[in-house]
Amino acid sequence: MGEDEIAESAQIIINEAQLVLAEKRTALATVRTAIAVLALPLSIFSVLIATSKLYNPDKVLYLLIPVSVINSLLVVLGSYLIVRSLIRIRRYEKMILHLKQKHSVVAEFID
């Protein structure tokens, strides 16, 4: 194996590690977005509770039910995104560990 082939092989391994790390970064961004999605229903319910003295729930029930349904869907969506992202992050961690064990070129650069 020539020196050029070794350098090319090392570059491919480093590119593969960069790709896995980029995917992990994307999954972490999804977690951040999911947390924001989960915070929205909490904010809406906080406003509704804080202003509950200003309205009669029986008279605005036609508005409270859709808001509650939408908030419930947002909680489900946020939870789904977090679980999905955490599973992916775990998979990417295993891929990085495998790359580090298999190739010492990458192990010295990745903590």
C-alpha positions as CSV (number, residue, x, y, z in Angstrom):
1,M,0.0,0.0,0.0
2,G,1.5,3.3,-1.1
3,E,1.7,6.5,0.9
4,D,-1.0,8.1,-1.3
5,E,-3.4,5.2,-0.7
6,I,-2.9,5.4,3.1
7,A,-3.5,9.2,3.0
8,E,-6.6,8.7,0.9
9,S,-7.9,6.0,3.2
10,A,-7.3,8.2,6.2
11,Q,-9.2,11.0,4.5
12,I,-12.2,8.8,3.8
13,I,-12.3,7.6,7.4
14,I,-12.1,11.2,8.7
15,N,-14.9,12.2,6.2
16,E,-17.0,9.4,7.5
17,A,-16.5,10.5,11.1
18,Q,-17.4,14.1,10.1
19,L,-20.6,12.8,8.5
20,V,-21.6,10.9,11.6
21,L,-20.8,13.9,13.8
22,A,-22.9,16.1,11.5
23,E,-25.8,13.7,11.8
24,K,-25.4,13.8,15.6
25,R,-25.5,17.6,15.5
26,T,-28.7,17.5,13.5
27,A,-30.3,15.1,16.0
28,L,-29.3,17.5,18.9
29,A,-30.9,20.4,17.0
30,T,-34.1,18.3,16.7
31,V,-34.0,17.8,20.5
32,R,-33.7,21.6,20.9
33,T,-36.7,22.1,18.6
34,A,-38.7,19.5,20.4
35,I,-38.1,21.2,23.7
36,A,-39.4,24.4,22.3
37,V,-42.5,22.6,20.9
38,L,-43.1,21.2,24.4
39,A,-42.8,24.6,26.0
40,L,-45.5,26.2,23.8
41,P,-48.5,24.3,25.3
42,L,-47.2,25.0,28.8
43,S,-47.1,28.7,28.0
44,I,-50.6,28.7,26.5
45,F,-52.0,26.8,29.5
46,S,-50.2,29.3,31.9
47,V,-51.9,32.2,30.1
48,L,-55.3,30.5,30.2
49,I,-54.9,29.8,33.9
50,A,-53.7,33.3,34.7
51,T,-56.6,34.9,32.9
52,S,-59.2,32.4,34.1
53,K,-60.9,35.1,36.3
54,L,-61.7,37.1,33.2
55,Y,-63.8,34.6,31.5
56,N,-66.4,31.9,32.2
57,P,-65.1,28.5,31.0
58,D,-68.7,27.3,30.2
59,K,-69.2,30.2,27.8
60,V,-65.9,29.7,25.9
61,L,-65.8,25.9,25.9
62,Y,-66.0,25.9,22.1
63,L,-62.6,27.6,22.2
64,L,-61.0,25.8,25.1
65,I,-61.6,22.3,23.6
66,P,-59.7,23.0,20.3
67,V,-56.9,24.7,22.2
68,S,-56.6,21.7,24.5
69,V,-56.6,19.3,21.6
70,I,-53.9,21.3,19.7
71,N,-51.8,21.5,22.9
72,S,-52.1,17.8,23.5
73,L,-51.0,17.2,19.9
74,L,-48.0,19.5,20.4
75,V,-47.0,17.6,23.5
76,V,-47.2,14.3,21.6
77,L,-45.2,15.7,18.7
78,G,-42.5,17.1,21.1
79,S,-42.3,13.8,23.0
80,Y,-42.0,11.9,19.7
81,L,-39.2,14.1,18.4
82,I,-37.2,13.9,21.6
83,V,-37.5,10.1,21.8
84,R,-36.6,9.7,18.1
85,S,-33.6,12.0,18.4
86,L,-32.3,10.3,21.5
87,I,-32.4,6.9,19.8
88,R,-30.6,8.4,16.8
89,I,-28.0,10.1,19.0
90,R,-27.3,6.8,20.7
91,R,-26.9,5.1,17.4
92,Y,-24.4,7.8,16.2
93,E,-22.5,7.4,19.5
94,K,-22.1,3.7,18.7
95,M,-21.0,4.4,15.2
96,I,-18.4,6.9,16.5
97,L,-17.1,4.4,19.1
98,H,-16.9,1.8,16.3
99,L,-14.9,4.2,14.1
100,K,-12.6,5.0,17.0
101,Q,-12.0,1.4,17.8
102,K,-11.4,0.4,14.2
103,H,-9.3,3.3,13.1
104,S,-6.7,4.9,15.3
105,V,-6.5,7.9,12.9
106,V,-9.9,9.1,14.0
107,A,-9.5,8.1,17.7
108,E,-6.9,10.8,18.4
109,F,-9.2,13.6,17.1
110,I,-12.6,12.5,18.6
111,D,-13.1,12.6,22.4
